[in-house]
Amino acid sequence: MGYRRLAAFISRYPRFIILCWVFIIGMSAVWAWKLPDIVQDHGLKRVHGDAQAVELVLEDEFGSPADPVILVFEKKENTSPLQFRQWIKDRLTQVQVLPAVTSITSPLDVSERVTLQDQRAYALVKMDVPAHQMGPPLEQLRAVLATDGPGTVQLTGKAVVQQDVNHLSFRDLERAEMVGLPIALIVLCFAFRGLYAALIAVMMGISAVITAMGVTSLLGYHLELSNFIINVIPMVGMALSIDFALIILSRYREEVQRAYEDEGEVNFTGSSLDMQSEVLRSEILQRTLRTAGRAVLFSTACVLLGLLGLLWIRLPMFLSVSLGAIIVLLLSLLLNVTLLPALLSLSADRVFRRKLVHWLPRRSVWHRWSAMVMKRPVRMAIGGTVVLLLCVYPVTRLELSVPDASSLPERMDSRQAAEQLQHDLGQKNTSAIEIVIGGQQERLTSSHWQMAHNKARQLLQDSDVLSIVSPWGLLQPNQTDSQSLFQIPPSALTPSIEGKESTRTTWLRSTVSDHSIRLIATVHGEPGSEQVAGWLERIRNSDHTRGFNNVKLRYGGEAAKQYEIMQEVTSQLPKVLVFVVVTNYLVLLAAFRSMLIPIKAILMNLLSLAASFGILVWVFNEGHLGMEPSAIAIMIPVFIAGLVFGISMDYGVFMLSRIQEVYRRTGDSDVAVQQGLASTGRLVTSAAAILLAVTVPFAFAEVAGVRQLGIGITAAVLIDVTLIRLILVPALMKLMGRWNWWLPGQMK
């Protein structure tokens, strides 16, 4: 009933529907171009985690900015140290007057613990500007520092790195569109044997992306958006919307051909069938929506559930990317079941100009392929499974990390400066853990001091701790002077706190405030390593057993932040998988009225995902195909699972829908599988080719995370459309026979 009403409405008011969509797309285009300036950082952080709370305490209580802009000054040859220092002073004086700058930590101030070397110096610049508005202030800063002199200066820091990532991501998107859209158009021309239908399908994809980016831009004023959506929305929108259009256009063409054959005509130029008839248009649309539209609807449900599963992971990145992908998914569905049929109602005779009788050969390559698979199902199933398992094997060596400046190309100044800073400060294979006792409201008491005293003693006895910065000074395990310095009781520090500012020592001012005590422990292992994660887990468990619960004690710093991210993703991932698998099973059960087909489809999808992860490990972790060996960004496998699990269902639902149609008509499972594969093979491979045309260009992106996402989705699609859809699915359905359609109480 719903399909009939929708088809009747579209046939009666096609121009009204087209005008409404033109208005919506035009308004969205105004906001779509603002999206790159609205997105913020990658969004990998626990909003209410301990690490972020420590950042706030350090900024408010100790004047240590959370994400400062770091200036790396480097002296040129034949420049004296005096000239170098004077040049730094002049540059910082100019920087100080910039409107966005609130404070500067200068390397020339001996009271600050900032590095000043013979060849290099570092300054910290704090800007009172939201992350998504850092572009113009950074340009002003670069303009001030661009003047030639006795040295060079490079900018780095999280804000700078993120701006570079945003800029390169948008450029990667432009390149992908320039390459992907023409290839997708060529594939569509081949699929439809004509240009008009191909142009309409591409127009659906572009419209979905523009509208989704416009809507997402408006949401960006109320939500923190990850910069990753700049690439995810076009990638998902173009792939899904064009695929949906391909399915609907193909089915519409078949229904038109069937209508002409019923009237004894074979082309659109005949006079016995009037395509301008509202009744005829409505009937053709109804049959198209009841078949292809239904397949698209169930495909959308599968993709939607895969994206909703990402919301279990409580990080801004997954919320914003899931939201952006859901928006473009729903818009793709609406466009293809309203605007596309409206266009066809008005111009079907121009879209499909060529004769239709022989548009799909009776004995095509897909008929021959399906016959071969059905003839040797056991060999095909075993061979396909072996190849899949070989691709899955490298997953055992999967190495994940939180992205940093290394995700940028080596030529970028922000990456070079970050690596130089890490080298000069001796941060290789070590991590600085910020430990804060207290908070921002309650004043320090004897309990706070006793806890700080006990915690510092505990850290001194820890073999993984290299040094400790504390109110008692710089403490180092196994050194007698540190131990004697530590013997100063906490009560002896109180007069220093209550005294005048001028009487406080530097180390005391940087570790004690009115509300908090700060310890900085340097431990073995880089941020994100298993060694540091194990240490943090062990030390937190120790806090509970020692009774450190009566006073706030929190761990921060980059290593603690990455630990929280890893814990959140790994702990929530099982929930994501269970949600996606169970809900997709229920959707497929409702779609095909079978207990076994959904199980087989889900298992095949999980296998193809695992195989794509194995290829990611082989390419990136092990450094093949000319790639620099590197860890895979932690969000990439999750995104691929959420996106590809649903997208691959798109092909599966379409193919199984055709098989189900034939089975209901003939009652013969073998005939249904063979004819279903033969009739959909061309469309499935065309849809996959379109998705590859959209995603493959991202595999050559300059940002490492985008490149990993592009290669991961490309590998998953190739595996799905070859090993899964064209080999394993028909072979297993042949072996299962009539049990494919088994349902308790119902056996056809």
Protein Blocks (a to p, Z undefined) as FASTA:
>chain_A
ZZmmmmmmmmmmmmlmmmmmmmmmmmmmmmmmmmmmmpcceopacfkbmklmmmmmmmmm
nopafbacdddddddehiafklmmmmmmmmmmmmmmpmklmbdcdfklmkbccdddfkbc
cddddddddfklmmmmmmmmmmmmmpgcfbdcddedjklmmmmmmmmmmmmmmmmmmmmm
mmmmmmmmmmnopaklmmmmmmmmmmmmmmmmmmmmmmmmmbccdfklmmmmmmmmmmmm
mmmmmmmmmmmmmmmmmmmmmnopabfkbmkbcfkbmklmmmmmmmmmmmmmmmmmmmmm
mmmmmmmmmmmpccfklmmmmmmmmmmmmmmmmmmmmmmmmmmmmmmmmmmmbcfklmpc
fblfklmmmmmmmmmmmlmmmmmmmmmmmmmmmmmmgccddddfklpcfklmklmmmmmm
mmmnopghiacddddedjjkbccdfklmmmmmmmmmmmmmpmkbmbdcdfkbpcdehiak
lmmmmmpcfklmmmmmmmcfklpcfklmmmccfkbccdddddehiehiaklmmmmmmmmm
mmmmnopambccddedjklmmmmmmmmmmmmmmmmmmmmmmmmmmmmmmmnopaklmmmm
mmmmmmmmmmmmmmmmmmmmnopghiacddddfklmmmmmmmmmmmmmmmmmmmmmmmmm
mmmmnopaklmmmmmmmmmmmmmmmmmmmmmmmmmmmmmcfblklmmmmmmmmmmmmmmm
mmmmmmmmmmmmmmnmmmlmgcehiaZZ
